[in-house]
Amino acid sequence: MAVCKSIAVAALCSVLVTTLMMATVASAARKHSPLLEDNAVPKKPYRVTECQFGKQLKEIGSTWFADLGPPFGVMYCIRCECVQVQKKRRIIGKVQCRNIKNDCPKPKCEEPTLLPGKCCKSCPGEDAHDFVQDPPDDEEKSMKHFAAILTGQSAKSTGDLLNKKMDYPPTLLQEIGLDYVATGRFSFYRKHLYFSFYTNRPTRPRMVQFVDTNGNIIEEIALLSGTVYQNLTNKICGVWRRVSKDYKRLLREEKISVSLVWETAIIGGHLYRFKALDTEAFSSLLTGQTRDSGGTSIVSISTISPSVHMQIMFNCPFAAGQESGSFVVRLKYADNGRTVIEETIRVDKLTNGTTVVELQSPVTFSDLNALSKRDLLVVLEAKQSNFKLQGVVAPRASCDIYQTPVVSNGHQLDSKKDRTSGAAWAFINKDGALEYRVKFDNNAVTELAIVSGESRVSALDISESVVQNWSNGTVSTMGPVHLEQLYAEELSLFSASSGFKARFSWRPVADSRDAAGAMLLSSPDQRPMVGLLWITVDADCTLQYEVVLQGSNVKGRLFELYVEDSPLLIPGAPVFRRLLEEFEGPTFEGYTIGLSQEELSRLNVNIVHVDLWDPKLGQSVLKTEWKYVNVPAVCYARDSGDNDSNNILMNNDESDRQPVAQLSCLHGQKYYQHGAQWTSLVDECYMCNCHYGRVTCDVIICPIVQCLAPVAKTGTCCPTCDANASENQNNSTNSCSLAGQQFQAGSSWHPYLPPNGFDTCTLCHCNNTSLKIKCQRMDCPPLECDQRIAIRQTKRSCCKVCPSSLQTTSKPTGPLVQLALSDQQMNGEVNSESEILANGGCSYPVGGPYENGQEWHPKIYSHGEVKCINCKCKDGNVRCDRKKCPKWNSCSDPCCKSVCRRHKRQLFKF
């Protein structure tokens, strides 16, 4: 019998200001995933195909310039790339950054200039040499929809093809051929691949894996417990975010497989493109008595001239040597067996892959109604054998939701008091009925209906479901015409008395849109604007959100989205307020990574609000309360192995970790949240910061003043040029603001970067006229030596220098050796031990300390000087290396005699 075939390593990227930005990449998942008990806390899942750079996620293959955020901005001379790395069977992402300034061509003029947004200097009139980032990748409309049939046979044949390189325990391989069957749908939307599955098992799989033709796991997504939407539809929903260009190419060439993993079984199948998926209205999962077989049907309908079009994709065992065969396809009623369609289809070439048959036939309108009520079966039988598959025709397998914000037309209403705004969403449940939810900002709505723009489609009156400011219900009479209109985005929510008509728009379900429900962003002063908000904390502990605005003057308008919480029992404790995103209306979808456990804990227990802010007006325009925040348990189960910089204290001491509730700092009878900085209330010459519950204060490095006789006023720390400077500094109209601190117009200073203190290698300046802050890194002179051997004179030195430019000294000490003064020639003054170490020198048990950049041969009391080993001190670290010997021409070197003898013996044996 032939079988049908189918199926973060952590990386840090230091870029100039290392205290502001750190790139981390999720490490590869373990080889064998342990079985999870019902009461066990699940482990945080891994994102294997992405790179994390600061607070951004990058797909493999993408390139970018390092963005350090305000006030530093984009570093156009630091070019980063997310490269793929093979880690056993997994492909993981790794960030690589490098300084491209040395690649700039030398200008031909005497006074070149550096243009904004460029790395290389250029001569006037010439174009600057630029290193272009990847252009924005448009959504590929030609590869929007895919389908797959997943069986145990597909996974087993793929394992044989890959020489059984399965990433599962050996006992699991014996159970790959169980009677597990699933069908999947895959849709591209805004660069993400959304997936959905129907399965024939009551238990949910725990993981989805995407695999290439070489058996490498290129994406792995953990599936947690079912949500409200998934429970009401019997679907499994999720998303593969930021699919890279290379993987898009593999998808286009149909070279990617998908697997569903249970505790005791795995099934898999290839992804195939089907044009019929663009108009799919119903789906069916086909199962039978034959093990390791299954299928799916893609059903499209037409209601103008009633007809049905079906494509059936199935896996099955064929007899050895069978090259062709005939199959009977039936569409019949489940209760009485009456046949609607029966057609025999001959397949001339039966391959070892998935088989596809297709048919189209006219039907009656009552038959279309039966389709929408789950009353019909699809049956597939082989004429030459007893092979048979069948399944109920159900709502289409893709995870869809239809949503719209609602706002009254102000011209049709007499006053603001009658104006109504709201948020509505709807979807088709597992029984084929329409589930809808509508939330209004008042109780003025009394009549409500779902209507279509076509006159032949009757309106669905849902006025009886309106209770106060909610309208929740189910339309069980959802016929094929209404279903066709819904999928075409032609249905609207309508109220004549309240003066609104809002059209439903399609969205795929995953992450934020898989939350328990949408929220209404409304205005207390009855502004003619409304927002629909989806927000949730996903399994990766990432805050996912989507905002849809509607009303006058929202397109292209700048908004800021904040989340804030209010403490329940502690008056005066710090109120958490975090800027999520700045965006232009009317829609935005984004995420926030790196939430600390304190922030997650506050979201879980406090009163949380989401605030839409207009920075131009300087006020809140829309707001809502986030009542049901559900933080997954995996976000509290992080261990020391996780690559999450928010969990790692600066001293990396487990015993000193503070409890979540104690991460805020109390200083001077006032609370400060983690990451805050302020001028000390005890001594104004100290800047303080709160880092994981600990307060650290540093002496202020005063800004540079451009005057001959600066004046130090009482109550201030730093001298200024005029007597009114302190008043001007506190006047926000004549000063610049950075991190909550005010700086006088025209002043310069070194930025304060907690927890490492002041950055003396960067100088910030407050412009006199624009009152904008610009920070610039100190320009270092070109090196006359290789950058790899250059060193820093002190640990806080801004620029590297060549070792040859330093005067090397050493002090002849050490209990195990006797060193002659002739071994170390002293030139000039001899620095003290503390001075040498403070300047980046190295302590060494034999002969130390050594100055930064100094090289020497180690000396041992019993052997003397070991000239075959060379040691070097660089920035406080000692590295000793044995001399490298070539295989040839090394016999004359005393350090290489052993290598020479070994090589001669190898030649003699050969």
Residue pairs with C-beta under 8 A, 6 or more apart in sequence:
1 317
1 318
1 319
1 320
2 317
2 318
2 320
2 352
3 153
3 156
3 157
3 292
3 317
3 352
4 153
4 154
4 157
4 315
4 316
4 317
4 318
4 351
4 352
4 353
4 354
4 355
5 154
5 157
5 158
5 161
5 352
5 353
6 148
6 149
6 150
6 151
6 153
6 154
6 157
6 158
6 257
6 268
6 269
6 270
6 315
6 353
6 354
7 154
7 155
7 157
7 158
7 161
7 211
7 257
7 258
7 259
7 268
7 269
7 270
8 24
8 25
8 26
8 27
8 28
8 46
8 47
8 48
8 50
8 51
8 52
8 92
8 93
8 94
8 643
9 25
9 27
9 28
9 85
9 87
9 92
9 94
10 24
10 25
10 27
10 643
11 23
11 24
11 25
11 51
11 94
11 95
11 96
12 22
12 23
12 24
13 21
13 22
13 23
13 53
13 66
13 80
13 95
13 96
13 97
14 22
14 97
15 21
15 66
15 68
15 75
15 78
15 80
15 97
16 66
16 68
16 75
16 78
16 777
17 68
17 72
17 753
17 759
17 762
17 777
19 753
19 755
19 756
19 759
20 68
20 69
20 72
20 753
21 53
21 54
21 66
21 68
21 69
22 54
22 645
23 51
23 52
23 53
23 54
23 80
23 95
23 97
24 52
24 95
24 643
24 644
24 645
25 50
25 51
25 52
25 92
25 93
25 94
25 95
25 643
26 46
26 47
26 48
26 50
26 52
26 92
26 93
26 643
27 46
27 92
27 641
27 643
28 46
28 48
28 87
28 88
28 90
28 92
29 45
29 46
29 48
29 90
29 220
31 88
31 89
31 167
32 167
32 168
32 169
33 206
33 207
33 261
35 263
36 42
36 206
36 263
41 633
41 634
41 636
41 637
42 222
42 224
42 632
42 633
42 634
42 637
43 634
43 637
44 539
44 540
44 541
44 634
44 635
44 637
44 638
44 642
45 220
45 221
45 222
45 539
45 540
45 634
46 220
47 57
47 540
48 90
48 91
48 92
48 93
48 217
48 218
48 219
48 220
49 59
49 60
49 84
49 91
49 92
49 93
49 218
49 219
49 244
49 247
50 57
50 58
50 59
50 60
50 82
50 93
50 241
50 242
51 57
51 58
51 59
51 60
51 82
51 93
51 94
51 95
52 58
52 95
52 593
53 64
53 66
53 80
53 82
53 95
54 67
54 68
54 69
55 592
55 593
55 594
56 67
56 593
57 241
57 242
57 591
57 593
58 64
58 82
58 93
58 95
58 242
59 82
59 93
59 242
59 243
59 244
59 245
60 82
60 83
60 84
60 91
60 93
60 244
60 246
60 247
61 81
61 82
61 83
61 84
61 134
61 244
61 245
61 246
62 81
62 82
62 134
62 244
63 79
63 80
63 81
63 82
63 133
63 134
64 79
64 80
64 81
64 133
64 134
65 74
65 75
65 76
65 78
65 79
65 80
65 133
66 74
66 75
66 78
66 79
66 80
66 97
67 73
67 74
67 75
68 74
68 75
71 738
71 751
71 764
71 773
71 774
71 775
72 762
72 775
72 777
74 117
76 117
76 118
76 119
77 99
77 100
77 101
77 119
78 97
78 98
78 99
78 100
79 97
79 98
79 100
79 131
80 95
80 96
80 97
81 95
81 96
81 97
82 93
82 94
82 95
83 93
83 94
83 95
83 96
84 91
84 92
84 93
84 94
84 246
85 91
85 92
85 93
85 94
86 216
88 167
89 165
89 167
89 215
89 216
89 217
90 216
90 217
90 218
90 220
91 212
91 216
91 217
91 218
100 119
100 131
101 119
101 120
102 787
103 131
104 119
104 120
104 121
104 129
105 120
105 129
107 121
107 122
107 123
108 123
109 123
109 124
112 121
112 122
112 123
113 121
113 122
113 123
113 124
114 120
114 121
114 122
115 122
115 128
118 128
118 130
119 128
119 130
119 131
120 128
120 129
120 130
121 128
122 128
122 129
137 191
137 245
139 188
139 189
139 190
139 191
140 188
140 248
140 252
142 252
143 188
143 248
143 251
143 252
143 273
144 187
144 188
144 278
145 185
145 186
145 187
145 188
145 273
145 274
145 277
145 278
146 185
146 186
146 187
146 251
146 271
146 272
146 273
146 274
146 277
147 183
147 184
147 185
147 186
147 271
147 272
147 274
147 277
147 296
147 298
147 313
148 183
148 184
148 186
148 257
148 258
148 269
148 270
148 271
148 272
149 181
149 182
149 183
149 184
149 269
149 294
149 295
149 296
149 313
149 314
149 315
149 354
150 180
150 181
150 182
150 183
150 184
150 197
150 258
150 259
150 260
150 267
150 268
150 269
150 294
151 180
151 181
151 267
151 268
151 269
151 292
151 293
151 294
151 315
152 176
152 177
152 178
152 179
152 180
152 265
152 266
152 267
152 291
152 292
153 177
153 291
153 292
153 293
153 315
153 317
154 257
154 267
154 268
154 269
154 270
154 315
155 176
155 259
155 266
155 267
155 268
156 176
156 177
156 292
157 352
158 211
158 215
158 257
158 268
159 165
159 166
159 173
159 176
162 214
162 215
164 173
165 215
166 172
166 173
166 176
166 266
167 217
168 261
168 266
172 264
172 265
172 266
175 264
175 265
176 265
176 266
176 267
177 291
177 292
178 264
178 265
178 291
179 200
179 287
179 291
179 292
180 199
180 200
180 201
180 260
180 262
180 265
180 267
181 199
181 200
181 267
181 285
181 286
181 287
181 293
181 294
182 197
182 198
182 199
182 200
182 260
182 267
182 285
182 294
183 197
183 198
183 283
183 285
183 294
183 295
183 296
183 397
184 195
184 196
184 197
184 258
184 269
184 271
184 397
185 195
185 196
185 197
185 277
185 280
185 283
185 396
185 397
185 398
186 193
186 194
186 195
186 258
186 271
187 193
187 194
187 398
187 508
188 194
188 243
189 507
189 508
190 589
191 242
191 243
192 239
192 240
192 241
192 242
192 243
192 510
193 239
193 240
193 243
193 251
194 237
194 238
194 239
194 240
194 398
194 399
194 508
194 509
194 510
195 208
195 237
195 238
195 239
195 240
195 258
196 235
196 236
196 237
196 238
196 397
196 398
196 399
196 509
197 235
197 236
197 260
197 397
198 234
198 235
198 236
198 283
198 285
198 296
198 394
198 397
199 205
199 236
199 260
199 285
200 285
200 287
200 294
201 262
203 262
204 223
204 225
204 226
204 236
205 223
205 236
205 260
205 261
205 262
206 222
206 223
206 261
206 262
206 263
207 220
207 221
207 222
207 223
207 260
207 261
208 220
208 221
208 223
208 238
208 258
208 259
208 260
208 261
209 217
209 219
209 220
209 221
209 258
209 259
209 261
210 217
210 218
210 219
210 220
210 240
210 247
210 256
210 257
210 258
210 259
211 217
211 218
211 256
211 257
211 258
211 259
211 268
212 218
212 250
212 255
212 256
212 257
213 250
213 255
218 247
218 256
219 240
219 247
221 238
221 239
221 240
222 539
223 236
223 238
224 539
224 632
224 634
227 237
227 514
227 515
227 516
228 516
228 517
229 235
229 237
229 399
229 401
229 427
229 509
229 514
230 236
230 237
230 399
230 514
232 427
232 429
232 430
232 435
233 395
233 399
233 427
233 428
233 429
233 430
234 430
235 397
235 399
236 260
237 399
237 509
237 510
237 514
238 510
239 508
239 510
239 511
243 251
247 256
250 256
251 271
254 270
254 271
254 272
254 273
256 270
256 271
257 268
257 269
257 270
257 271
258 268
258 269
258 271
259 266
259 267
259 268
260 266
260 267
260 268
269 315
269 354
270 353
270 354
272 313
272 354
274 298
274 311
274 313
276 298
276 300
276 309
276 311
277 298
279 300
279 309
280 298
280 299
280 300
280 396
280 398
281 299
281 300
281 301
281 371
281 396
281 480
281 483
281 484
281 487
282 299
282 301
282 371
282 372
282 393
282 394
282 395
282 396
283 296
283 297
283 298
283 299
283 393
283 394
283 395
283 396
283 397
284 296
284 297
284 299
284 377
284 378
284 391
284 392
284 393
284 394
285 294
285 295
285 296
285 391
285 394
285 397
286 294
286 295
286 296
286 297
286 312
286 314
286 378
286 380
286 389
286 390
286 391
287 294
287 389
287 390
287 391
288 294
288 387
288 388
288 389
288 390
289 388
290 316
290 317
290 387
290 388
292 315
292 317
293 314
293 315
293 316
293 317
293 387
293 389
294 314
294 315
294 389
295 312
295 313
295 314
295 315
295 316
295 380
295 389
295 391
296 312
296 313
296 314
296 391
296 397
297 310
297 311
297 312
297 313
297 378
297 391
297 393
298 310
298 311
298 312
298 313
299 308
299 309
299 310
299 371
299 378
299 393
299 396
300 308
300 309
300 310
301 307
301 308
301 309
301 368
301 371
301 480
301 484
302 309
303 365
303 368
303 480
303 481
303 484
305 362
306 362
306 363
306 364
306 365
306 367
306 368
307 360
307 361
307 362
307 363
308 331
308 341
308 360
308 361
308 363
308 367
308 368
308 371
309 358
309 359
309 360
310 329
310 331
310 358
310 359
310 360
310 378
311 356
311 357
311 358
312 329
312 356
312 357
312 358
312 378
312 380
313 354
313 355
313 356
314 354
314 355
314 380
314 389
315 354
315 355
316 355
316 382
316 387
316 389
317 387
318 325
318 350
319 384
319 385
322 350
322 384
323 349
323 350
324 346
324 347
324 348
324 349
324 350
325 346
325 347
325 350
325 382
325 383
325 384
326 344
326 345
326 346
326 347
326 382
326 383
326 384
327 344
327 345
327 346
327 347
327 357
327 380
327 381
327 382
327 383
328 342
328 343
328 344
328 345
328 379
328 380
328 381
328 383
329 341
329 342
329 343
329 344
329 345
329 357
329 359
329 378
329 379
329 380
330 339
330 341
330 342
330 377
330 378
330 379
330 381
331 339
331 340
331 341
331 342
331 376
331 377
331 378
331 379
331 393
332 338
332 339
332 340
332 376
332 377
332 379
333 340
333 370
333 375
333 376
333 377
334 375
334 376
334 377
334 392
335 375
340 363
340 367
340 376
341 359
341 361
341 363
343 359
343 361
344 383
345 357
345 358
345 359
347 355
347 357
357 380
365 480
367 376
368 479
368 480
369 479
369 480
370 376
371 393
371 480
372 432
372 478
372 479
372 480
372 483
373 432
374 392
374 393
374 394
374 431
374 432
376 392
376 393
377 390
377 391
377 392
377 393
378 390
378 391
378 393
379 388
379 389
379 390
380 388
380 389
380 390
381 387
381 388
381 389
382 388
394 430
394 432
395 428
395 429
395 430
395 432
398 508
399 508
399 509
399 510
399 514
400 427
400 428
400 487
400 506
400 507
400 508
400 509
401 425
401 426
401 427
401 506
401 507
401 508
401 509
401 513
402 425
402 426
402 427
402 486
402 489
402 491
402 504
402 505
402 506
402 507
403 423
403 424
403 425
403 426
403 504
403 505
403 507
403 518
403 532
403 548
404 423
404 424
404 425
404 492
404 493
404 502
404 503
404 504
404 505
404 532
404 550
405 421
405 422
405 423
405 424
405 502
405 530
405 531
405 532
405 548
405 549
405 550
406 420
406 421
406 422
406 423
406 424
406 438
406 440
406 493
406 500
406 502
406 530
406 550
407 419
407 420
407 421
407 422
407 500
407 502
407 528
407 529
407 530
407 550
407 551
408 418
408 419
408 420
408 421
408 498
408 499
408 500
409 499
409 500
410 419
410 528
412 499
413 419
413 499
416 526
417 526
418 444
418 498
418 499
419 526
419 528
420 440
420 441
420 442
420 444
420 445
420 495
420 498
420 499
420 500
421 440
421 441
421 520
421 522
421 523
421 529
421 530
422 438
422 439
422 440
422 441
422 445
422 520
422 530
423 438
423 439
423 518
423 519
423 520
423 521
423 530
423 531
423 532
423 533
424 436
424 437
424 438
424 439
424 493
424 502
424 504
425 436
425 437
425 517
425 518
425 532
426 434
426 435
426 436
426 437
426 486
426 504
427 434
427 435
427 509
428 434
428 435
428 478
428 483
428 486
429 435
429 474
431 476
432 478
433 474
433 475
433 476
433 478
434 450
434 460
434 474
434 475
434 478
434 482
434 486
435 473
435 474
436 450
436 462
436 471
436 472
436 473
436 474
436 475
437 470
437 471
437 472
437 517
437 518
438 448
438 470
438 471
438 472
438 493
439 469
439 470
439 517
439 518
439 519
439 520
440 469
440 470
440 471
440 520
441 469
441 520
441 522
441 530
442 469
443 468
443 469
444 498
445 466
445 469
445 471
445 495
445 497
445 498
446 463
446 466
446 497
447 463
447 466
447 495
447 496
447 497
447 498
448 461
448 462
448 463
448 465
448 466
448 471
448 493
448 494
448 495
449 459
449 460
449 461
449 462
449 463
449 493
449 494
449 495
450 459
450 460
450 462
450 475
450 482
450 491
450 492
450 493
450 494
451 457
451 459
451 460
451 491
451 492
451 494
451 501
452 459
452 482
452 485
452 490
452 491
452 492
453 490
453 492
454 485
454 490
456 481
457 481
457 482
457 485
459 494
460 475
460 477
460 478
460 482
462 471
462 473
462 475
464 473
465 471
465 472
465 473
475 482
482 491
485 491
486 504
487 506
489 503
489 504
489 505
489 506
490 503
491 503
491 504
492 501
492 502
492 503
492 504
493 500
493 501
493 502
493 504
494 500
494 501
495 501
502 550
507 513
507 546
511 536
511 538
511 544
512 534
512 535
512 536
512 538
512 544
512 545
512 546
512 589
513 534
513 546
514 536
515 534
515 535
515 536
516 628
516 630
518 532
518 533
518 534
519 532
519 533
519 534
519 535
519 610
519 624
519 626
520 530
520 531
520 532
520 533
520 624
521 530
521 531
521 532
521 533
521 547
521 549
521 610
521 612
521 622
521 623
521 624
522 530
522 531
522 622
522 623
522 624
523 529
523 530
523 621
523 622
523 623
524 623
527 551
527 621
527 622
528 551
528 552
529 549
529 550
529 551
529 552
529 553
529 554
529 621
529 622
530 549
530 550
530 551
530 622
531 547
531 548
531 549
531 550
531 612
531 622
532 547
532 548
532 550
533 545
533 546
533 547
533 548
533 610
533 624
534 544
534 545
534 546
535 543
535 544
535 545
535 546
535 563
535 610
535 626
536 543
536 544
536 545
536 630
537 543
537 544
537 595
537 600
537 603
537 629
537 630
537 631
537 632
537 635
538 544
538 632
539 632
539 634
540 593
541 593
541 595
541 600
541 631
541 632
541 634
541 635
542 591
542 592
542 593
542 595
543 563
543 580
543 591
543 592
543 593
543 595
544 590
544 591
545 561
545 580
545 581
545 589
545 590
545 591
545 592
546 587
546 588
546 589
546 590
547 559
547 561
547 583
547 587
547 588
547 589
547 612
548 586
548 587
549 559
549 585
549 586
549 587
549 622
550 586
554 585
554 586
555 585
555 586
556 584
556 585
557 584
557 585
557 614
558 582
558 583
558 584
558 614
558 615
558 616
559 582
559 583
559 584
559 585
559 588
559 612
559 613
559 614
559 615
559 621
560 579
560 581
560 582
560 612
560 613
560 614
560 615
561 579
561 580
561 581
561 582
561 583
561 588
561 610
561 611
561 612
561 613
562 577
562 578
562 579
562 580
562 610
562 611
562 612
562 613
563 577
563 578
563 580
563 603
563 608
563 609
563 610
563 611
563 626
564 575
564 576
564 577
564 578
564 608
564 609
564 611
565 575
565 576
565 602
565 603
565 606
565 607
565 608
565 609
566 575
566 606
566 607
566 609
567 573
567 575
567 606
568 605
568 606
568 607
572 671
573 664
573 671
574 664
574 671
574 672
574 673
574 676
576 599
576 602
576 606
576 673
578 592
578 599
580 590
580 592
581 588
581 590
581 592
582 615
583 590
594 644
594 645
594 646
595 603
595 635
595 646
596 646
596 647
596 663
596 674
597 635
597 636
597 638
597 646
597 647
597 660
597 663
598 660
598 661
598 663
598 664
598 673
598 674
600 631
600 635
600 636
601 631
601 660
601 661
602 608
603 626
603 629
603 631
604 629
604 630
604 631
607 625
608 625
608 626
608 629
609 623
609 624
609 625
609 626
610 623
610 624
610 625
610 626
611 620
611 622
611 623
612 620
612 621
612 622
612 623
613 619
613 620
613 621
614 620
614 621
638 644
638 647
640 647
640 654
649 656
649 657
649 692
650 691
650 692
650 755
658 692
658 693
658 694
662 693
663 673
663 674
663 692
663 693
664 671
664 672
664 673
664 674
664 690
664 693
665 671
665 672
665 673
665 674
665 676
665 690
665 693
665 694
665 695
666 672
667 678
667 680
667 681
667 688
667 690
667 695
668 680
668 681
668 682
670 681
672 678
672 690
672 695
673 690
674 690
674 691
674 692
674 693
675 689
675 690
675 691
675 754
676 689
676 690
676 740
677 687
677 688
677 689
677 690
677 739
677 740
677 741
677 752
677 754
678 687
678 688
678 689
678 740
679 686
679 687
679 688
679 700
679 741
680 686
680 687
680 688
680 697
683 697
684 715
684 716
684 717
685 699
685 700
685 717
686 697
686 698
686 699
686 700
687 697
687 698
687 700
687 752
687 758
688 695
688 696
688 697
688 698
689 695
689 696
689 697
689 752
689 754
689 755
690 754
691 754
691 755
696 754
696 755
698 752
698 757
698 758
700 717
700 718
700 758
701 749
701 750
701 758
701 760
702 717
702 718
702 719
702 749
703 718
703 743
703 747
703 748
703 749
703 750
704 747
704 748
704 749
704 763
705 719
705 720
705 721
705 747
706 721
706 746
707 721
710 719
710 720
710 721
711 719
711 720
711 721
711 722
711 723
711 725
712 718
712 719
712 720
713 720
713 723
713 725
713 726
715 726
716 725
716 726
720 726
720 729
720 744
720 747
722 728
725 744
728 734
728 735
728 744
728 745
729 735
729 742
729 743
729 744
730 742
732 742
734 744
734 745
734 771
735 742
735 743
735 744
735 745
735 766
735 771
736 742
736 743
736 745
736 766
736 767
736 771
736 772
736 773
737 743
738 751
738 764
738 773
739 752
741 752
743 749
743 764
743 766
743 773
744 766
745 766
745 767
745 768
745 771
746 766
746 767
746 768
747 765
747 766
748 763
748 764
748 765
748 766
749 763
749 764
750 758
750 759
750 760
750 762
750 763
750 764
751 758
751 759
751 762
751 764
751 775
752 758
752 759
753 759
760 796
760 798
761 777
761 778
761 798
762 775
762 776
762 777
762 778
763 775
763 776
763 778
764 773
764 774
764 775
764 776
765 773
765 774
765 775
765 776
766 772
766 773
767 773
767 774
778 798
778 799
780 798
780 799
780 800
781 799
783 790
783 800
783 801
783 802
784 802
784 804
785 802
785 803
785 804
787 800
789 802
789 803
790 800
790 801
790 802
790 803
791 800
791 801
791 803
791 806
791 840
791 852
791 853
791 874
791 875
792 799
792 800
792 801
792 840
792 852
792 875
793 801
793 806
793 839
793 840
793 852
794 838
794 839
794 840
794 852
795 840
795 875
795 876
797 840
803 853
803 854
803 855
806 851
806 852
806 853
807 827
807 828
807 851
808 851
808 853
808 854
809 824
809 826
809 827
809 828
809 830
809 831
809 836
809 851
809 854
810 824
810 847
810 848
810 849
810 850
810 851
810 854
810 856
811 830
811 833
811 836
811 848
811 849
812 819
812 820
812 821
812 823
812 824
812 847
813 847
813 848
814 845
814 846
814 847
814 848
814 859
816 845
816 846
816 860
816 861
817 846
817 847
817 859
817 860
817 861
818 861
819 847
819 859
823 865
831 839
831 851
833 849
836 849
836 850
836 851
837 843
837 849
837 876
839 851
839 852
840 852
840 874
840 875
840 876
841 849
841 850
841 851
841 852
841 854
841 873
841 876
842 848
842 849
842 850
842 852
842 873
842 876
842 877
842 878
843 849
844 850
844 871
844 873
844 878
846 858
846 859
846 860
847 856
847 858
847 859
850 856
850 871
850 873
850 878
851 873
852 873
852 874
852 875
852 876
853 872
853 873
853 874
854 872
854 873
855 870
855 871
855 872
855 873
856 870
856 871
857 865
857 866
857 867
857 869
857 870
857 871
858 865
858 866
858 869
858 871
858 880
859 865
859 866
860 866
867 894
867 895
868 882
868 883
868 894
868 895
869 880
869 881
869 882
869 883
870 880
870 881
870 883
871 878
871 879
871 880
872 878
872 879
872 880
882 895
883 893
883 895
883 896
885 893
885 895
885 896
885 899
885 900
886 896
887 899
887 903
888 903
890 896
890 897
890 899
890 900
891 897
891 900
